[in-house]
């Protein structure tokens, strides 16, 4: 496993990290014991960054993760979780609520310190509140020793400079913006590097777009994007390759992105994702897939408040 320095945090994190949303049954109903084994496979094979949230499974993911971490030495993992989002339409970024949320997460996780506490999906809230109330509240939590670093997460790339031009954060988590079909995060990297923030990517499979399963009904992408990704997956099948393998290899190859989250509650899938890191990187095939995706490359969708996109 390769490790990279997570910006100014100084933390050494595995380039592939464990997205614990899977433990909350976000993608499919899961067997709890199977999900716990998936995490243990990841840890045994060198993964050390785990990302969770009270929103995933409405506290289920944190609860299962807490069970999975019992008996695991605390120095074997870097744990990130979130505050601010508690349901599909339930957001509360007030100082009082996020402070209480940290204590609730610590209880479910069975630990005394969260390595990275993140504001979750901030595009659904007021960015002024994030700057003036939420982040200062989390800095006070940091002073108590209950959290080591403070980060922000969300989908629209515009939210990151909108926040970091006004207040300092330690990490960002961006999803579905550095993948075979969308590399727009790359345009923000010089800014993020100047700020020396830790950069965590997520969803190299673009929330299921880059798989042979096809996209779930809830996926927010347009029909054009879905069709373009389905064509790329079919092209890969014709070459005898799983598009998911190429997607994972492509996303993790960018050294400016310190770690990339992959969520699965299946131990075999977790092992396969990690094995793909050592598989040959077929540049010619990747270029051919990018050509298939060219009509929809970097096309996206909006989330949250319109003014935050």
N, C-alpha and C positions, 0 to 999 in steps of 0.2 A: 504494500500500500504506500502510495506517495502522500506526503503531507506538505501543506503550504501554510505560511504565516498569515493569520487572519487580520490583516491591516495593523492598526496601532494597538490592537488588543494584545499582541504578542503571542496569542494562542496558536499552537501548531495543530491544524485540523486536517483530517483525511480529505482527499479530493472528492471522494464519494461519501455522502453522509446519509443518515437514516431519517426519512420523513415519517414521523410517528402518527401522522393523520390516519395512516392505514390501520392503526390499532384501534381507532374509533369507528371502524366499519364505514368509513367515508366512501370507499369505492365499491365495497360489497360486504355482505354479512361475513364475519370472520369467526374462526375458532380461536378463542382466546389463547389457548396453549400453543397453537400454531404460530400466532402472531408473536408470542414471547420467544419462541424458538427462532423466528426470523431475526429478531433483534440480537439474540445471542450469537447467531451465525455471523451477523454483521460485525459484532464486537470481536469475535474470535478471529475474523479475517482482517482486522485492522481498522475498521470504521470506528471513529471516536466522536463524531459530532452527531447529536440527536436533536431533532427539532419537533416541538409539539405545540399545542394550544388548548385552552379550555373549550374552545369552540368545536374542536374535532370530536364528533360523537357526543357533543354536549357533556363534556368532562370525562367521557368514557376513555378516550385515548390517554389522557394523563393518568387515570386510575390504573389502566392496564400497564402503562409504562412504569408506574411506581412498583407494581408487582414484579415486572421483568427486571428491574434494577436492584431488587433485594439481593444482598450478598455480592453484588458487583462492586469492586473497589472504586471509590469515588474518583481516583486519579486516572481511571481507565476511559472516562468519557467526558465530553464537553456538552452540557445540556442547555438548550435554548427553548424557552417557551414564550408565551405572549399574553398581552392584556388588551382589553378594549372591545373585543368581539366575543359575544357569548351565545349567539343564535343567528339564524339566517338573516333576520332583520333587527337583531338586538346589538346595539353598539352603545358603549358608555366609556368615554375617554376622560371622565372627571378624575381629579386627583384622588378623591375619596375612594372611588370604585376601583381604580387601577392599583391603589395601595393595598386594598383588601384582597384584590385578585391575586397578588403575589403571594400573600399568606395562604390563600386557598390552594394555589398550585403547589406550594411547598408541602402542604399537608397531603395532597393526593400523590405527589411524587415521592414522598418519604425522604426528602433531603433537606439540608439546612441552607443551601445556597444554590441559586440559579446562575449559571455562567453568563447567559445573555438573555435579558428581558426585553421583549420587543413589543412595540405598538402594532397591533394587528389590523391590516387592511385599512390604513388611515384615510384612503380616498373616500370612505363612507362617512367621515366625520368632518369637523371644521379644522383645517390646517392651522388656523390661529390658535385653537384650543390645544392642539398637539404641541405647538411651540411654546405657548405661554403657561400651560397647566400640566399637560401629561408628562412631557419629558422632564420638566423640573421635579415633578413628583417622583418619577422613577430615579432621578439622580439622588433624591433624598433616601429612597430605598437602598440605593447603592451605598450610601454612606453608612447604613446600618449593617452592611455585610451580607444582606440577603440576596444581593445580585452583584455581579462583577462588572457587567457592561450593559449598555443601553443601545437598542437598535430600533429600526422602523421597517415595516413591510407593507407591500401593496402592489397592485398591478400596473397602474399608469406610471410610466417613467417620469412624467413631469413632477410627481410628488417629491422626488428625491432632492433636486436642487431647490424646490420651493421650501423645503424644510431646512436643508443644510446651508442655504444662504443666510439663514437666520439663527440657527442654533446647532451646536455640535452633537453628533451621534457617533457611535463606535462601529456599528454594522448596519448593512442594509440587506434585505432579502427580497429578491426579484424573481418572479416565476413566469415561465413560458415566454421569456424574451431573449433567451439564448438557446436556440434549438435549430434544427435543420430548416424549419420553415420561418423562423423569426429570430434575427440576430441583432435587433435594435438596441439591446443593452450595450453592445460593443461601442456604440456612439457616445454613451455616457461614461465609459470607463476612464478616459483621461480626467474628467471632472472628479470621479470617485477616487482615482489614484492621487490626485492633488490633495484631496481631503484625508487621504490615508485611512479610509474606512475599510472594514472587512466586507468583502463582497461574497454573499451566498446566493447561488443560483438555485432554482428549483424547477421541477417538471421538464426534464429534457425530452420527454415524450409528449410535451404540449397538452397535458391533461387528457391523454388518450388519442390525440390526433395521429400520432406517429406510432401506431400499433396495427397489428393484423386484426384485432378485435373490432376496430371501428370506433367511432365516437359515441359516448353515452348521450342519451336524449337531452340531458341538461346542459350539454356543452354550449358555451355562448358564441362560438365561432360561427361565421356565416356559412351558408351552404357552399359558396364558392371555395372557401378555405377548406372545408371538410372534404369536398370533392378533390381538390388538389392534393391533399395529404393522402387520401385513399388511392389516388393514382400512383403516388410515390411508393406507397406500401405494396401495391400490386407489382410495380416495376421491380422492387427488391425481391419479391417472391419469385419472379421470373428468373432472377439471378441466383436463386437458392439461398438468399440471405434474409434474415429478420430485420426489418427496418428499425426495430427497437435497439438492436445492437449498434447499428450505425449512428442512431440518434444519441445513445449514451456516449459512445466513443467521441463523437463530434463535440458534444457539449463539454466533456471533461478535458478536452485537449487544450482549451483556452486557459493559459496559466494566470491570466489576470483575474479570473473567477476562482476564488480560493477554495470553495467547496460547492458541490452540486448535490441537492437533496433528491433522493429517490425513495418513494413510498411503496412498500409492499409488506403484506402480512404473510407472505408465502416464503418459507425458508429456502426452497429450491430456486425461486426467482431471485432472491437476494444473493444467493451464491453465484447464480449465472450473471447477474449484473456486475459483480465484482470480478468474475473471471473475464468478462469482456474487456476489462482494463488492460489485460495482458495479451488480448487477441491482436493479430496483425491489423494495422490500420490501412484500409484499402483506399488510398486517396483518389484513384481514378473512379472507383465506384461511388465514392462520396460526391465527387464533382458531377457525375452523371445524375445522381439523385437530386442534387441542387438544381440541375437543369430542368428536371421534371417539375420541381417546385417553383421554378422561376415566376410563373404567372401570379402566384399568391405569396411570394416571399415578402416578409415584413408587413403583411396585412394583419390587422389585429381587430380588437373590439374594445368597447368602453365598459368600465365598471365604476361604481360609486357615483358621487356627485359630478354633474357635467363640468363644473368649474375646476374640478381636480384632475381632469383628463387633458 
